[in-house]
Amino acid sequence: MEHYQARLDGVFQALADPTRRAVLGRLGKGPASISDLAKPFDMALPSFMKHIRLLEESGWISTAKQGRVRTCAIEKKQFAAVESWLSEQRAIWEARTDRLEKFVLSEEKPE
């Protein structure tokens, strides 16, 4: 369980930055080279590479080098991990609101 939580921490930490979210959004359209991904951002390539490394370390993307070009692609398995966690949270909160609704309705009935 602790390993699962640590993995989720990294997954959500990667999503905490708007640059990384934009990179993931772009990669949702298909693989792209790092230079293409970096074009819209006003930052030096070494700074941009920190974002790429964090995304790769957290499992959101994979990179492959062909010649001098490094290409990034999205890894769909992380979406499944996030969806699983969100589904668990949704079930917890829906159960809580269902219990609250039952309580409120039972208090409203005249005796």
C-alpha positions in Angstrom: 0.0 0.0 0.0 2.8 2.4 0.8 4.5 1.8 -2.6 1.1 2.4 -4.2 0.7 5.8 -2.4 4.3 6.8 -3.3 3.6 6.0 -6.9 0.4 8.1 -6.9 2.2 11.0 -5.2 4.6 11.1 -8.2 1.8 10.8 -10.7 -0.1 13.7 -9.2 3.0 15.8 -8.6 3.7 15.5 -12.3 0.2 16.9 -13.0 0.7 19.8 -10.6 2.6 21.9 -13.2 0.9 23.6 -16.1 3.8 23.0 -18.4 3.7 19.3 -17.8 0.0 19.2 -18.2 0.4 21.1 -21.6 3.0 18.5 -22.7 0.6 15.7 -21.8 -2.2 17.4 -23.7 0.0 17.7 -26.8 1.2 14.1 -26.5 -2.5 13.1 -26.4 -2.5 13.9 -30.1 0.5 11.6 -30.8 4.2 11.3 -30.2 6.4 14.3 -30.7 10.0 15.3 -30.5 11.3 17.2 -27.5 12.1 20.2 -29.7 8.6 20.3 -31.0 7.2 20.0 -27.5 9.4 22.8 -26.2 8.5 25.3 -29.0 5.5 26.8 -27.3 7.3 27.5 -24.0 9.5 30.4 -23.2 12.2 28.5 -21.4 15.7 27.2 -22.1 15.9 23.6 -23.3 17.7 22.4 -20.1 14.8 23.7 -18.0 12.2 22.1 -20.3 14.2 18.8 -20.0 13.5 18.8 -16.3 9.8 18.6 -17.0 10.4 15.8 -19.5 12.5 13.9 -17.0 9.8 14.2 -14.3 7.1 13.1 -16.6 9.2 10.1 -17.6 10.2 9.2 -14.1 6.5 9.4 -13.0 5.5 7.1 -15.8 3.4 9.5 -17.8 5.6 9.4 -20.9 8.3 7.3 -22.5 11.1 8.6 -24.6 13.0 7.0 -27.4 16.1 8.3 -29.2 16.5 7.8 -33.0 19.8 9.3 -34.2 19.8 12.8 -32.7 16.1 13.1 -32.1 14.4 12.1 -28.9 10.7 11.4 -29.3 8.2 11.4 -26.4 5.0 9.3 -26.3 2.3 9.2 -23.7 2.0 6.1 -21.4 -1.7 5.2 -21.0 -1.2 3.0 -18.0 -0.9 6.0 -15.7 -4.3 7.2 -16.8 -5.6 3.8 -15.6 -3.9 4.3 -12.2 -5.4 7.7 -11.8 -8.8 6.6 -12.9 -8.7 3.7 -10.4 -7.9 6.1 -7.6 -10.5 8.6 -8.6 -13.1 5.8 -8.8 -12.3 4.7 -5.3 -12.7 8.2 -4.0 -15.9 8.7 -6.0 -17.4 5.5 -4.4 -16.4 6.7 -0.9 -17.9 10.1 -1.3 -21.1 8.8 -3.0 -21.6 6.4 -0.1 -21.1 9.3 2.4 -23.6 11.5 0.6 -26.1 8.7 0.3 -25.9 8.1 4.1 -26.3 11.9 4.6 -29.3 12.0 2.4 -31.0 9.1 4.3 -30.3 10.8 7.6 -31.7 14.1 6.4 -34.8 12.5 4.9 -35.4 10.4 8.1 -35.2 13.6 10.2 -37.8 15.4 8.0 -40.5 12.8 8.5 -43.1 13.9 11.0 -43.7 11.6 13.9 
